[in-house]
Amino acid sequence: MTRLAQTAGLNDVQREILATVRDFVDKEIIPVATGLEHRDEYPTEIVEGLKELGLFGLMIPEEYGGLGESLLTYALCVEEIARGWMSVSGIINTHFIVAYMLKQHGTQEQKDTFLPRMALGEVRGAFSMSEPALGSDVSAISSKGVKDGEEYVLNGQKMWLTNGGTSTLVAVLARSDEGHPEGTAPHKSMTTFLVEKEPGFGEVRPGLTIPGKIDKMGYKGVDTTELIMDDLRIPANRVLGGTTGRGFYQMMDGVEVGRVNVAARGCGVAQRAFELGVSYAQQRHTFGKPIAQHQAIQFKLAEMATKVEAAHAMMVNAARKKDSGERNDLEAGMAKYLASEYCKEVVEDAFRIHGGYGFSKEYEIERLYREAPMLLIGEGTAEIQKMIIGRRLLEEYRIHG
């Protein structure tokens, strides 16, 4: 049977990379994912395997030791990895957002220092915008960086930091009033600081504490943490791009990549849910025949498959738009919104097909049912995506005169 969500127009290198990742997922991730997830255990061996495949350097330019691949190639790899276990895709997503921000906005010294080691997976990235009282209002950030000679002193508390414990480089968004007089628009007085640290929990460098993992309903295995800065001192040359006040734009550029990634994750989880549903429907018998032969189940499978295809198409479109160098906030917002909503619906339909067994931890669909809701929130809620989409549509369809 032809797999759903095929992508037209790929070159030989892209097809080879995807085939390698798909094989790795089938052999190394799917057989162990549910067990690791139930134990909330970090997938160390899987991550080492991804490093050996070169995936931590997938989008990093060849001059820095990476593969120099496109966002589309990366998104399709994420789709495959999320099909195996969504948490693994989260481990590489934040890494790539930081690598992308460095590539696009970093000084030459910052690129030379970090990108070669990030390509090897020796330096692992995380990024931090959210705060405990922040929600979706990025302009309300209260963390602050104050210039003190050749250093900045950072104070504040950040929240929902993916890879908080395992990362060694965190891109932190904070206020920096230096050079920005009172009354400056909030988004023009934010700066991205590159914070190096040791992996682990507790005080990971003087002035920086990573408390233990946040206990979550799903999205387990990957470490999600807080980040507390208490007179944390970093060199002035660790301001991303070398100039303060550009952090908001740098982060939003990275988040567009992140939204394509979340869309890809939604596609991968939905693909796996469909596979589980269509397989179970052919094995489970009621009234003397497989439930797949009942019209009600066939209707459900048809709806699920259509949603998988539609979400994949929008995700591919958003990735290709970003690769072209064009603005893609509209396409990324649409893809993230549709893929996450459809993922939730496809997973729930697969759960319903499993009947009572879907409620059992013995069946993989139980894990997917707890993982899908995170996609409704990560990288901006559905409501935020609708605001972005609505505003962009009004720009495009503005009535003049």
Disulfide bonds with the S-S distance in Angstrom:
none
